[in-house]
Amino acid sequence: MEVISLLAPHFGGMWEFFNNLRCGLLRYGVRMRWLVVKYADHGQLSGATSAEQCAGQIIVSPTNTAADCAAAYLEHLTGHRPSLVIHHVLGSTIEINLARYLPPEIRRILVVHNITPATYRAARAVRDYVHATVGVSRRVREDLVRYCGFDPDWTVAIANGVQLARFDNLPPAPVCPPARLLFLGRIEDISKGVLWLPNILERVLAAGVDATLTVAGDGPDLAPLRQRFGNRGLAARVRLTGPCKPEEVPNIMAQHHVFIFPSRFEGIGLALIEALAAGCAPVASRIEGVTDTVVQHGRNGFLFPPGDIQAAADCVVRLARNAHLRSVFGDAARTSARERFGVERMASQYYELIRRVIQEPRPIFPPLPIEHWGVPKGLRPAWWHHLPQPVKNRFRTLRFRLPSAFIRVFGTF
């Protein structure tokens, strides 16, 4: 059985999701590959490695128009006839919208990776053209069913998993001071809240804690983050490592005591799951139905309200001062990861859904003619995108502290 994932290869959570699922599905005889159509004048896909290239294929569009790019996708898929196609709401508009144009015999699953209004609008735009939908957390699934009209019988929650064997027999971090703090992920403030890190570290140090912070990753806000550390006189306490390869993540996690996860919003937070697997005690923002399904407050980590810098710092201080508590949380975190977030568990759930979709697909809307390619409203930028970034960030912080009430009043715009 062949499954095609419409996903460009790159480092980060989305690539890790694809690679982990691909490896997990092999035991069921499912061959999963990625497919990307790129414009003729675009260069090499960023972040692609030789190993990743072996797991997929790049097709060059004859022109630089979205319609021709979509037609190239359709020609390839109808010619190769995969058993199923996976569309990702976090991919490009073309890959998501293509679900409305595929022939009926090609089954399709939509995977929704985040909880933002724009993500839900995009998912709703193709809702009636996919056979099943996966939310990567309980929150995603509940929101889609409750607020976006998704069929509860064909909308499931499947948490992302990690390859747990990679986290076995890792050398532990030294117990002696300083406390080693870590942020690992995309360096951008809109979702990840990275520009709160200097404030958090400043308050941890002000509490008299001897601590250092490693920031591993790359992204658009790396320069302003570095500047903020410098402006606060924290540069000597901070190490910015730049991007790290997936195979480096387990050892980096294991060599730190506390993992800081200050996101405004997430679909699940793969780095948070990796921290559990490595036994690195997490301090994460509490995102209802997302991070609180990964971190059990007071048992395997701490949770704090999104944007509450003092609460985050207080949690870090408690762990930094108490090696025994870190050890207890670390053991509980590893147990949680092994019980709930292994690749085997994720792959078995996806396989059961794939098998069901192929054997007894639900009725969906008939395909649209590719000659009439068009982008529905839900896949176009909304009024929200025209607001200044600081205003949007304030709304986001409020929204993900009070998620249910916000959606009920304002919808998913």
C-alpha positions as a Markdown table, in Angstrom:
| # | Residue | x | y | z |
|---|---|---|---|---|
| 1 | Met | 0.0 | 0.0 | 0.0 |
| 2 | Glu | 1.4 | 3.4 | -0.9 |
| 3 | Val | 0.5 | 6.6 | 0.9 |
| 4 | Ile | 1.6 | 10.0 | -0.5 |
| 5 | Ser | 2.1 | 12.9 | 2.0 |
| 6 | Leu | 1.9 | 16.4 | 0.4 |
| 7 | Leu | 4.7 | 17.9 | 2.5 |
| 8 | Ala | 7.9 | 19.5 | 1.6 |
| 9 | Pro | 11.0 | 18.1 | 3.4 |
| 10 | His | 12.5 | 20.4 | 6.0 |
| 11 | Phe | 13.9 | 20.3 | 9.5 |
| 12 | Gly | 11.4 | 20.9 | 12.3 |
| 13 | Gly | 8.3 | 19.4 | 13.8 |
| 14 | Met | 6.5 | 18.8 | 10.5 |
| 15 | Trp | 9.4 | 16.8 | 9.1 |
| 16 | Glu | 9.8 | 14.8 | 12.3 |
| 17 | Phe | 6.1 | 14.0 | 12.2 |
| 18 | Phe | 6.4 | 12.7 | 8.7 |
| 19 | Asn | 9.5 | 10.7 | 9.3 |
| 20 | Asn | 8.3 | 9.2 | 12.5 |
| 21 | Leu | 5.0 | 8.2 | 10.9 |
| 22 | Arg | 6.7 | 6.8 | 7.8 |
| 23 | Cys | 9.0 | 4.6 | 9.9 |
| 24 | Gly | 6.0 | 3.4 | 12.1 |
| 25 | Leu | 3.8 | 2.5 | 9.1 |
| 26 | Leu | 6.5 | 0.2 | 7.5 |
| 27 | Arg | 5.6 | -2.6 | 9.9 |
| 28 | Tyr | 2.1 | -2.6 | 8.5 |
| 29 | Gly | 3.3 | -2.8 | 4.9 |
| 30 | Val | 2.5 | 0.8 | 4.2 |
| 31 | Arg | 5.0 | 2.7 | 2.1 |
| 32 | Met | 4.7 | 6.4 | 2.8 |
| 33 | Arg | 6.4 | 9.0 | 0.6 |
| 34 | Trp | 6.3 | 12.8 | 0.3 |
| 35 | Leu | 5.5 | 14.6 | -2.9 |
| 36 | Val | 6.3 | 18.2 | -3.8 |
| 37 | Val | 5.7 | 20.3 | -6.9 |
| 38 | Lys | 7.9 | 23.3 | -7.1 |
| 39 | Tyr | 7.9 | 26.3 | -9.4 |
| 40 | Ala | 10.3 | 26.1 | -12.3 |
| 41 | Asp | 12.4 | 29.1 | -11.2 |
| 42 | His | 12.7 | 28.0 | -7.5 |
| 43 | Gly | 15.9 | 26.5 | -6.3 |
| 44 | Gln | 16.6 | 23.5 | -4.0 |
| 45 | Leu | 14.1 | 23.0 | -1.2 |
| 46 | Ser | 15.6 | 24.4 | 2.0 |
| 47 | Gly | 16.6 | 21.9 | 4.6 |
| 48 | Ala | 16.3 | 18.9 | 2.3 |
| 49 | Thr | 18.9 | 16.2 | 2.9 |
| 50 | Ser | 19.9 | 13.2 | 0.9 |
| 51 | Ala | 18.0 | 10.8 | 3.3 |
| 52 | Glu | 14.9 | 12.9 | 2.9 |
| 53 | Gln | 15.2 | 13.0 | -0.8 |
| 54 | Cys | 15.1 | 9.2 | -0.8 |
| 55 | Ala | 11.7 | 9.2 | 0.9 |
| 56 | Gly | 9.9 | 11.3 | -1.8 |
| 57 | Gln | 9.9 | 13.1 | -5.1 |
| 58 | Ile | 10.1 | 16.7 | -6.4 |
| 59 | Ile | 8.2 | 17.5 | -9.6 |
| 60 | Val | 8.9 | 20.8 | -11.5 |
| 61 | Ser | 5.8 | 22.7 | -12.6 |
| 62 | Pro | 6.0 | 23.9 | -16.2 |
| 63 | Thr | 5.1 | 27.5 | -15.2 |
| 64 | Asn | 5.0 | 29.6 | -12.0 |
| 65 | Thr | 1.2 | 29.7 | -11.7 |
| 66 | Ala | -0.7 | 28.0 | -8.9 |
| 67 | Ala | -3.1 | 26.4 | -11.5 |
| 68 | Asp | -0.3 | 24.7 | -13.4 |
| 69 | Cys | 1.4 | 23.6 | -10.2 |
| 70 | Ala | -1.9 | 22.0 | -9.1 |
| 71 | Ala | -2.3 | 20.4 | -12.5 |
| 72 | Ala | 1.2 | 18.9 | -12.2 |
| 73 | Tyr | 0.2 | 17.4 | -8.8 |
| 74 | Leu | -3.0 | 16.0 | -10.3 |
| 75 | Glu | -1.3 | 14.5 | -13.3 |
| 76 | His | 1.2 | 12.7 | -11.1 |
| 77 | Leu | -1.3 | 11.4 | -8.6 |
| 78 | Thr | -3.8 | 10.2 | -11.2 |
| 79 | Gly | -0.9 | 8.5 | -13.0 |
| 80 | His | 0.5 | 6.7 | -10.0 |
| 81 | Arg | -2.7 | 6.0 | -8.2 |
| 82 | Pro | -1.6 | 5.9 | -4.6 |
| 83 | Ser | -4.0 | 4.2 | -2.1 |
| 84 | Leu | -4.3 | 7.4 | -0.1 |
| 85 | Val | -3.1 | 11.0 | 0.0 |
| 86 | Ile | -2.5 | 13.0 | 3.2 |
| 87 | His | -3.1 | 16.7 | 3.1 |
| 88 | His | -1.6 | 18.9 | 5.9 |
| 89 | Val | -3.1 | 22.1 | 7.2 |
| 90 | Leu | 0.2 | 23.9 | 7.7 |
| 91 | Gly | 1.3 | 23.1 | 4.2 |
| 92 | Ser | 0.9 | 25.5 | 1.2 |
| 93 | Thr | -2.5 | 26.6 | -0.1 |
| 94 | Ile | -2.0 | 24.5 | -3.2 |
| 95 | Glu | -1.5 | 21.2 | -1.3 |
| 96 | Ile | -4.5 | 21.8 | 0.9 |
| 97 | Asn | -6.8 | 23.0 | -1.9 |
| 98 | Leu | -5.9 | 20.0 | -4.1 |
| 99 | Ala | -8.2 | 17.8 | -2.0 |
| 100 | Arg | -11.1 | 19.4 | -3.8 |
| 101 | Tyr | -9.8 | 18.2 | -7.2 |
| 102 | Leu | -8.7 | 14.7 | -6.7 |
| 103 | Pro | -10.6 | 11.8 | -8.4 |
| 104 | Pro | -13.0 | 9.8 | -6.2 |
| 105 | Glu | -10.9 | 6.7 | -6.2 |
| 106 | Ile | -8.0 | 8.4 | -4.4 |
| 107 | Arg | -8.8 | 8.4 | -0.7 |
| 108 | Arg | -7.6 | 11.3 | 1.4 |
| 109 | Ile | -7.0 | 12.2 | 5.0 |
| 110 | Leu | -6.6 | 15.8 | 6.3 |
| 111 | Val | -4.2 | 16.3 | 9.2 |
| 112 | Val | -4.7 | 19.5 | 11.2 |
| 113 | His | -1.5 | 20.5 | 13.0 |
| 114 | Asn | -2.5 | 23.7 | 14.9 |
| 115 | Ile | -5.3 | 25.5 | 16.8 |
| 116 | Thr | -5.3 | 28.9 | 15.2 |
| 117 | Pro | -8.3 | 30.5 | 13.5 |
| 118 | Ala | -6.5 | 30.5 | 10.1 |
| 119 | Thr | -5.8 | 26.8 | 10.5 |
| 120 | Tyr | -9.5 | 26.0 | 11.2 |
| 121 | Arg | -10.7 | 28.2 | 8.4 |
| 122 | Ala | -8.4 | 26.3 | 6.0 |
| 123 | Ala | -9.5 | 22.9 | 7.3 |
| 124 | Arg | -13.2 | 23.9 | 7.0 |
| 125 | Ala | -12.6 | 24.9 | 3.4 |
| 126 | Val | -11.8 | 21.3 | 2.4 |
| 127 | Arg | -13.8 | 19.5 | 5.0 |
| 128 | Asp | -16.3 | 18.0 | 2.6 |
| 129 | Tyr | -13.6 | 16.8 | 0.2 |
| 130 | Val | -11.7 | 14.5 | 2.6 |
| 131 | His | -12.7 | 11.1 | 3.9 |
| 132 | Ala | -11.3 | 11.6 | 7.4 |
| 133 | Thr | -9.6 | 14.2 | 9.5 |
| 134 | Val | -6.9 | 13.9 | 12.2 |
| 135 | Gly | -6.3 | 16.4 | 14.9 |
| 136 | Val | -2.9 | 16.1 | 16.5 |
| 137 | Ser | -4.4 | 16.8 | 19.9 |
| 138 | Arg | -7.7 | 16.4 | 21.7 |
| 139 | Arg | -8.2 | 20.2 | 21.5 |
| 140 | Val | -7.9 | 20.2 | 17.7 |
| 141 | Arg | -10.4 | 17.4 | 17.3 |
| 142 | Glu | -12.9 | 18.9 | 19.7 |
| 143 | Asp | -12.7 | 22.3 | 18.1 |
| 144 | Leu | -13.2 | 20.9 | 14.6 |
| 145 | Val | -16.3 | 18.9 | 15.6 |
| 146 | Arg | -17.8 | 21.5 | 17.9 |
| 147 | Tyr | -17.2 | 24.7 | 16.0 |
| 148 | Cys | -16.3 | 23.8 | 12.4 |
| 149 | Gly | -19.0 | 21.2 | 11.6 |
| 150 | Phe | -16.7 | 18.2 | 11.1 |
| 151 | Asp | -18.2 | 14.7 | 11.3 |
| 152 | Pro | -17.4 | 13.3 | 14.7 |
| 153 | Asp | -17.4 | 9.7 | 13.3 |
| 154 | Trp | -14.6 | 10.6 | 10.9 |
| 155 | Thr | -12.6 | 13.1 | 12.9 |
| 156 | Val | -10.1 | 11.6 | 15.4 |
| 157 | Ala | -7.4 | 12.8 | 17.7 |
| 158 | Ile | -4.0 | 11.1 | 17.2 |
| 159 | Ala | -1.1 | 12.5 | 19.2 |
| 160 | Asn | 2.3 | 12.8 | 17.5 |
| 161 | Gly | 4.8 | 10.2 | 18.6 |
| 162 | Val | 8.6 | 10.0 | 18.8 |
| 163 | Gln | 11.1 | 7.2 | 18.2 |
| 164 | Leu | 11.7 | 6.3 | 21.9 |
| 165 | Ala | 14.7 | 4.1 | 21.3 |
| 166 | Arg | 16.7 | 7.3 | 20.3 |
| 167 | Phe | 16.2 | 8.5 | 23.9 |
| 168 | Asp | 17.6 | 5.3 | 25.6 |
| 169 | Asn | 20.9 | 5.2 | 27.5 |
| 170 | Leu | 21.6 | 8.9 | 27.3 |
| 171 | Pro | 24.2 | 10.4 | 29.6 |
| 172 | Pro | 22.5 | 12.6 | 32.2 |
| 173 | Ala | 23.1 | 16.2 | 32.8 |
| 174 | Pro | 25.5 | 17.0 | 35.8 |
| 175 | Val | 23.6 | 17.5 | 39.1 |
| 176 | Cys | 25.9 | 20.4 | 40.2 |
| 177 | Pro | 25.1 | 24.0 | 39.4 |
| 178 | Pro | 24.5 | 25.9 | 37.2 |
| 179 | Ala | 21.0 | 24.8 | 36.4 |
| 180 | Arg | 20.9 | 24.1 | 32.7 |
| 181 | Leu | 17.8 | 25.5 | 31.0 |
| 182 | Leu | 16.8 | 24.8 | 27.4 |
| 183 | Phe | 14.6 | 26.1 | 24.6 |
| 184 | Leu | 14.6 | 24.0 | 21.4 |
| 185 | Gly | 12.5 | 24.8 | 18.4 |
| 186 | Arg | 11.7 | 27.4 | 15.8 |
| 187 | Ile | 13.0 | 30.8 | 16.8 |
| 188 | Glu | 9.9 | 32.8 | 16.2 |
| 189 | Asp | 7.7 | 34.8 | 18.6 |
| 190 | Ile | 4.3 | 34.6 | 17.0 |
| 191 | Ser | 3.6 | 31.0 | 18.1 |
| 192 | Lys | 6.6 | 30.0 | 20.1 |
| 193 | Gly | 6.8 | 33.1 | 22.4 |
| 194 | Val | 10.6 | 33.1 | 22.2 |
| 195 | Leu | 10.9 | 36.9 | 23.0 |
| 196 | Trp | 9.7 | 36.1 | 26.5 |
| 197 | Leu | 12.8 | 34.0 | 27.1 |
| 198 | Pro | 15.0 | 37.0 | 28.1 |
| 199 | Asn | 12.4 | 38.1 | 30.7 |
| 200 | Ile | 12.1 | 34.6 | 32.1 |
| 201 | Leu | 15.8 | 34.1 | 32.5 |
| 202 | Glu | 16.3 | 37.6 | 34.0 |
| 203 | Arg | 13.7 | 36.8 | 36.7 |
| 204 | Val | 15.3 | 33.4 | 37.4 |
| 205 | Leu | 18.7 | 35.0 | 37.9 |
| 206 | Ala | 17.1 | 37.8 | 40.0 |
| 207 | Ala | 15.8 | 35.0 | 42.4 |
| 208 | Gly | 19.4 | 34.1 | 43.1 |
| 209 | Val | 19.5 | 31.0 | 40.9 |
| 210 | Asp | 22.8 | 30.1 | 39.1 |
| 211 | Ala | 21.5 | 29.2 | 35.7 |
| 212 | Thr | 22.4 | 29.1 | 32.0 |
| 213 | Leu | 20.1 | 29.0 | 29.0 |
| 214 | Thr | 20.7 | 27.1 | 25.7 |
| 215 | Val | 18.6 | 28.2 | 22.7 |
| 216 | Ala | 18.7 | 25.6 | 20.0 |
| 217 | Gly | 17.1 | 26.3 | 16.7 |
| 218 | Asp | 16.7 | 28.9 | 13.9 |
| 219 | Gly | 14.0 | 31.2 | 12.7 |
| 220 | Pro | 13.0 | 34.8 | 11.8 |
| 221 | Asp | 13.3 | 36.2 | 15.4 |
| 222 | Leu | 16.8 | 35.0 | 16.1 |
| 223 | Ala | 18.4 | 38.4 | 15.7 |
| 224 | Pro | 15.9 | 40.3 | 17.9 |
| 225 | Leu | 16.2 | 37.5 | 20.5 |
| 226 | Arg | 20.0 | 37.8 | 20.5 |
| 227 | Gln | 19.6 | 41.6 | 20.8 |
| 228 | Arg | 17.3 | 41.3 | 23.8 |
| 229 | Phe | 19.6 | 39.0 | 25.6 |
| 230 | Gly | 22.4 | 41.5 | 25.0 |
| 231 | Asn | 20.4 | 44.6 | 26.1 |
| 232 | Arg | 19.6 | 42.9 | 29.4 |
| 233 | Gly | 23.2 | 41.9 | 30.0 |
| 234 | Leu | 22.4 | 38.2 | 29.7 |
| 235 | Ala | 24.7 | 37.3 | 26.9 |
| 236 | Ala | 27.2 | 35.5 | 29.1 |
| 237 | Arg | 24.5 | 33.3 | 30.5 |
| 238 | Val | 23.1 | 32.3 | 27.0 |
| 239 | Arg | 24.3 | 30.0 | 24.3 |
| 240 | Leu | 22.6 | 30.3 | 20.9 |
| 241 | Thr | 23.5 | 27.1 | 19.0 |
| 242 | Gly | 21.7 | 27.6 | 15.8 |
| 243 | Pro | 19.8 | 24.8 | 14.0 |
| 244 | Cys | 20.3 | 21.2 | 15.2 |
| 245 | Lys | 19.8 | 18.0 | 13.3 |
| 246 | Pro | 17.0 | 15.6 | 14.4 |
| 247 | Glu | 19.6 | 13.0 | 15.5 |
| 248 | Glu | 21.2 | 15.6 | 17.9 |
| 249 | Val | 18.0 | 16.4 | 19.7 |
| 250 | Pro | 18.0 | 13.5 | 22.3 |
| 251 | Asn | 21.5 | 14.2 | 23.6 |
| 252 | Ile | 20.8 | 18.0 | 23.7 |
| 253 | Met | 17.6 | 17.4 | 25.7 |
| 254 | Ala | 19.3 | 14.9 | 28.1 |
| 255 | Gln | 22.1 | 17.4 | 28.9 |
| 256 | His | 19.7 | 19.9 | 30.3 |
| 257 | His | 17.7 | 20.1 | 33.5 |
| 258 | Val | 14.7 | 22.1 | 32.5 |
| 259 | Phe | 12.9 | 22.5 | 29.2 |
| 260 | Ile | 11.1 | 25.9 | 28.7 |
| 261 | Phe | 8.2 | 25.9 | 26.3 |
| 262 | Pro | 6.5 | 29.3 | 26.3 |
| 263 | Ser | 4.3 | 29.0 | 23.3 |
| 264 | Arg | 1.2 | 31.1 | 22.7 |
| 265 | Phe | -0.4 | 28.3 | 20.6 |
| 266 | Glu | 0.5 | 24.8 | 19.4 |
| 267 | Gly | -1.2 | 21.8 | 17.9 |
| 268 | Ile | 0.6 | 19.4 | 20.2 |
| 269 | Gly | 4.3 | 20.4 | 20.6 |
| 270 | Leu | 6.6 | 17.7 | 19.4 |
| 271 | Ala | 9.6 | 19.2 | 21.2 |
| 272 | Leu | 7.6 | 19.0 | 24.4 |
| 273 | Ile | 7.1 | 15.3 | 23.9 |
| 274 | Glu | 10.8 | 14.9 | 23.1 |
| 275 | Ala | 11.7 | 16.6 | 26.4 |
| 276 | Leu | 9.5 | 14.0 | 28.2 |
| 277 | Ala | 11.2 | 11.2 | 26.4 |
| 278 | Ala | 14.6 | 12.5 | 27.4 |
| 279 | Gly | 13.6 | 13.1 | 31.0 |
| 280 | Cys | 14.2 | 16.9 | 30.8 |
| 281 | Ala | 11.6 | 18.4 | 33.2 |
| 282 | Pro | 9.3 | 20.7 | 31.2 |
| 283 | Val | 8.0 | 24.1 | 32.1 |
| 284 | Ala | 5.3 | 24.8 | 29.5 |
| 285 | Ser | 2.5 | 27.3 | 28.9 |
| 286 | Arg | -0.9 | 25.8 | 29.6 |
| 287 | Ile | -2.8 | 25.5 | 26.4 |
| 288 | Glu | -6.1 | 23.9 | 27.0 |
| 289 | Gly | -6.4 | 20.4 | 25.4 |
| 290 | Val | -2.9 | 20.6 | 24.1 |
| 291 | Thr | 0.0 | 21.0 | 26.5 |
| 292 | Asp | -2.1 | 19.9 | 29.5 |
| 293 | Thr | -2.5 | 16.6 | 27.7 |
| 294 | Val | 1.3 | 16.2 | 27.6 |
| 295 | Val | 2.4 | 17.7 | 30.9 |
| 296 | Gln | 0.7 | 16.7 | 34.1 |
| 297 | His | 1.2 | 19.7 | 36.3 |
| 298 | Gly | 3.1 | 18.8 | 39.5 |
| 299 | Arg | 3.7 | 15.3 | 38.3 |
| 300 | Asn | 6.0 | 15.3 | 35.3 |
| 301 | Gly | 6.4 | 19.1 | 34.8 |
| 302 | Phe | 4.9 | 22.5 | 35.4 |
| 303 | Leu | 2.4 | 24.5 | 33.5 |
| 304 | Phe | 1.9 | 28.3 | 33.6 |
| 305 | Pro | -0.6 | 30.7 | 31.9 |
| 306 | Pro | 0.6 | 31.8 | 28.4 |
| 307 | Gly | 2.5 | 35.0 | 28.7 |
| 308 | Asp | 2.7 | 35.0 | 32.5 |
| 309 | Ile | 6.5 | 35.5 | 32.7 |
| 310 | Gln | 6.6 | 35.6 | 36.5 |
| 311 | Ala | 4.7 | 32.3 | 36.8 |
| 312 | Ala | 7.1 | 30.7 | 34.3 |
| 313 | Ala | 10.1 | 32.0 | 36.2 |
| 314 | Asp | 8.8 | 30.7 | 39.5 |
| 315 | Cys | 8.3 | 27.2 | 38.0 |
| 316 | Val | 11.9 | 27.3 | 36.7 |
| 317 | Val | 13.2 | 28.4 | 40.0 |
| 318 | Arg | 11.5 | 25.6 | 41.9 |
| 319 | Leu | 13.1 | 23.0 | 39.6 |
| 320 | Ala | 16.5 | 24.7 | 39.4 |
| 321 | Arg | 16.7 | 24.7 | 43.3 |
| 322 | Asn | 15.6 | 21.1 | 43.7 |
| 323 | Ala | 17.6 | 18.3 | 42.1 |
| 324 | His | 15.4 | 15.7 | 43.7 |
| 325 | Leu | 12.2 | 17.2 | 42.2 |
| 326 | Arg | 13.9 | 17.3 | 38.8 |
| 327 | Ser | 14.7 | 13.7 | 39.1 |
| 328 | Val | 11.2 | 12.8 | 40.1 |
| 329 | Phe | 9.7 | 14.8 | 37.2 |
| 330 | Gly | 12.3 | 13.3 | 34.8 |
| 331 | Asp | 11.4 | 9.7 | 35.7 |
| 332 | Ala | 7.6 | 10.5 | 35.4 |
| 333 | Ala | 8.2 | 12.3 | 32.1 |
| 334 | Arg | 10.0 | 9.3 | 30.6 |
| 335 | Thr | 7.2 | 7.0 | 31.8 |
| 336 | Ser | 4.6 | 9.3 | 30.2 |
| 337 | Ala | 6.4 | 9.3 | 26.9 |
| 338 | Arg | 6.7 | 5.5 | 26.8 |
| 339 | Glu | 3.1 | 4.9 | 27.7 |
| 340 | Arg | 1.5 | 7.5 | 25.5 |
| 341 | Phe | 3.8 | 9.0 | 22.8 |
| 342 | Gly | 5.7 | 6.2 | 21.1 |
| 343 | Val | 5.8 | 6.0 | 17.3 |
| 344 | Glu | 4.2 | 2.5 | 17.5 |
| 345 | Arg | 1.1 | 3.9 | 19.2 |
| 346 | Met | 0.8 | 6.7 | 16.7 |
| 347 | Ala | 1.4 | 4.5 | 13.6 |
| 348 | Ser | -1.2 | 1.8 | 14.8 |
| 349 | Gln | -3.9 | 4.5 | 15.1 |
| 350 | Tyr | -3.1 | 6.0 | 11.7 |
| 351 | Tyr | -3.0 | 2.5 | 10.1 |
| 352 | Glu | -6.5 | 1.7 | 11.5 |
| 353 | Leu | -7.8 | 5.0 | 10.1 |
| 354 | Ile | -6.2 | 4.4 | 6.7 |
| 355 | Arg | -7.6 | 0.9 | 6.5 |
| 356 | Arg | -11.1 | 2.2 | 7.4 |
| 357 | Val | -10.9 | 5.0 | 4.9 |
| 358 | Ile | -9.9 | 2.6 | 2.1 |
| 359 | Gln | -12.4 | -0.2 | 2.9 |
| 360 | Glu | -15.4 | 1.9 | 3.9 |
| 361 | Pro | -15.0 | 5.5 | 2.8 |
| 362 | Arg | -17.5 | 8.1 | 3.8 |
| 363 | Pro | -19.4 | 10.0 | 1.0 |
| 364 | Ile | -17.7 | 13.2 | 0.1 |
| 365 | Phe | -18.4 | 16.0 | -2.4 |
| 366 | Pro | -17.6 | 15.2 | -6.1 |
| 367 | Pro | -14.3 | 16.6 | -7.4 |
| 368 | Leu | -14.1 | 20.0 | -9.0 |
| 369 | Pro | -12.6 | 20.3 | -12.5 |
| 370 | Ile | -8.9 | 21.3 | -12.4 |
| 371 | Glu | -9.6 | 23.6 | -15.4 |
| 372 | His | -11.6 | 25.8 | -13.0 |
| 373 | Trp | -8.9 | 25.9 | -10.3 |
| 374 | Gly | -9.8 | 28.5 | -7.6 |
| 375 | Val | -9.0 | 29.2 | -4.0 |
| 376 | Pro | -11.9 | 29.2 | -1.6 |
| 377 | Lys | -12.4 | 32.0 | 1.0 |
| 378 | Gly | -11.1 | 29.8 | 3.9 |
| 379 | Leu | -7.7 | 29.5 | 2.2 |
| 380 | Arg | -7.3 | 33.2 | 1.6 |
| 381 | Pro | -5.9 | 35.7 | 4.2 |
| 382 | Ala | -8.6 | 37.0 | 6.6 |
| 383 | Trp | -8.9 | 40.5 | 8.0 |
| 384 | Trp | -6.9 | 39.3 | 11.0 |
| 385 | His | -3.7 | 39.4 | 8.9 |
| 386 | His | -3.9 | 43.1 | 8.4 |
| 387 | Leu | -3.6 | 43.9 | 12.1 |
| 388 | Pro | -0.2 | 45.0 | 13.5 |
| 389 | Gln | 1.8 | 42.1 | 14.9 |
| 390 | Pro | 1.9 | 43.3 | 18.5 |
| 391 | Val | -1.9 | 43.6 | 18.5 |
| 392 | Lys | -2.3 | 40.1 | 17.1 |
| 393 | Asn | 0.1 | 38.7 | 19.7 |
| 394 | Arg | -2.0 | 40.2 | 22.5 |
| 395 | Phe | -5.2 | 38.7 | 21.1 |
| 396 | Arg | -3.4 | 35.4 | 20.7 |
| 397 | Thr | -2.2 | 35.3 | 24.3 |
| 398 | Leu | -5.8 | 36.1 | 25.5 |
| 399 | Arg | -7.4 | 33.7 | 23.1 |
| 400 | Phe | -5.3 | 30.7 | 24.2 |
| 401 | Arg | -5.9 | 31.5 | 27.9 |
| 402 | Leu | -9.6 | 31.5 | 27.3 |
| 403 | Pro | -10.0 | 29.3 | 24.2 |
| 404 | Ser | -13.5 | 28.0 | 24.4 |
| 405 | Ala | -15.1 | 31.3 | 25.3 |
| 406 | Phe | -13.2 | 33.1 | 22.5 |
| 407 | Ile | -14.2 | 30.6 | 19.8 |
| 408 | Arg | -17.8 | 30.6 | 20.9 |
| 409 | Val | -18.1 | 34.4 | 20.7 |
| 410 | Phe | -15.9 | 35.2 | 17.8 |
| 411 | Gly | -15.9 | 32.0 | 15.8 |
| 412 | Thr | -12.9 | 30.7 | 13.9 |
| 413 | Phe | -12.7 | 33.6 | 11.4 |
